[in-house]
Amino acid sequence: MMLSLRQAAELTGKSKSTLTRAIKAGRLSASRNAEGMFAIDPAELARAYPFVAPSDAEHDAHHGAPRNSETDEAAILRLQLSLLIDERER
């Protein structure tokens, strides 16, 4: 399961343009999917850029409740589950 550029940006707290520049400079490996969009392996993303948790204010605005602290591994697992559910629904 690969990440889109948007998903990678959300996980790392970096902008899509920052990640695109890193891909073009060879600091981050990515392939192109069938639509021609970048596809990034979560392990490769974690190698190049550590994942960050969204700010408390951002989380509260989206979810209406404080978040529980979680590890990078838990965040990756949540994302993988979300991607699998999205893929199954297609």
N, C-alpha and C positions, 0 to 999 in steps of 0.2 A: 504494500500500500504506500503510495507516494503522496506528498504534500503539494498543494498548489503554492504559488508564490504568495498569495494572500494568507494562506494558513501558516506558512513559514514566517511571514512577517508578524503575524499575531503571536506566535509562540516565542519569538525572540525579542519582540519589542523594537525591531528594526523596520525601516520603511521598505516597501517593495523595490524602490529604486536603489537603495543600499544593497539589498540582496542581489539585484540584477547586476550591479557593478561588480560585486564579489564573484558572481558566476562568470562574467566576462573576463575578469582578471585571473581566474583559476583558483581563487581562494575558497570557492564553494562549488562542488560538483553538482550538476543537474543534467537531466535529459529533457527531451521534448516529448510531450504526449501526442496522441492522435490529432488533437486540435492545434498543435504547434505551441502550446503553452509549456512553461517550465514545469517539470516534475522533480521534486526534491525528496530524497530518501531521508526519513526522520533521523536516522543515525548519523548521516552526513551533516545534517543541519546542526545536530547537537555537538558534533565534533568542532564545527567552525564557529558556532554561536551558541552559548548556553541559553537555555530556555529561561524566560522570566515570567513571573506571575503578574497578571494585570494589577494595576493599582487598586487599592481598596475602593476608592471613589468610582473608578470605572466599573469594577465588579458590581458594586451596590447599585449603580445606575442601570446596569443591564439585568440584574437578577433580583433587585429589591431586598437583598439580605446580605449580611456579611459572609465572606467566604471562609472556608476552613483552610488552614495551611496544608499544602501538599508538596510532595517531592517532585522533582523533574520526571521521575519514572512514572508516578501516578498521572501526571499531566500528559505524558506520552500515551499511556494506556487509555486515558479518557479520549484523546484525540483519535487513536486508532479505532476505538469502538464507534465513535461518531462517524468516522469515514466508512467503516463497514456497514453501518446502518444506512447511510446515504447511498452507498453503492447498491445495497440490496433493494432499496426503494426504487432505484432506477430500473 
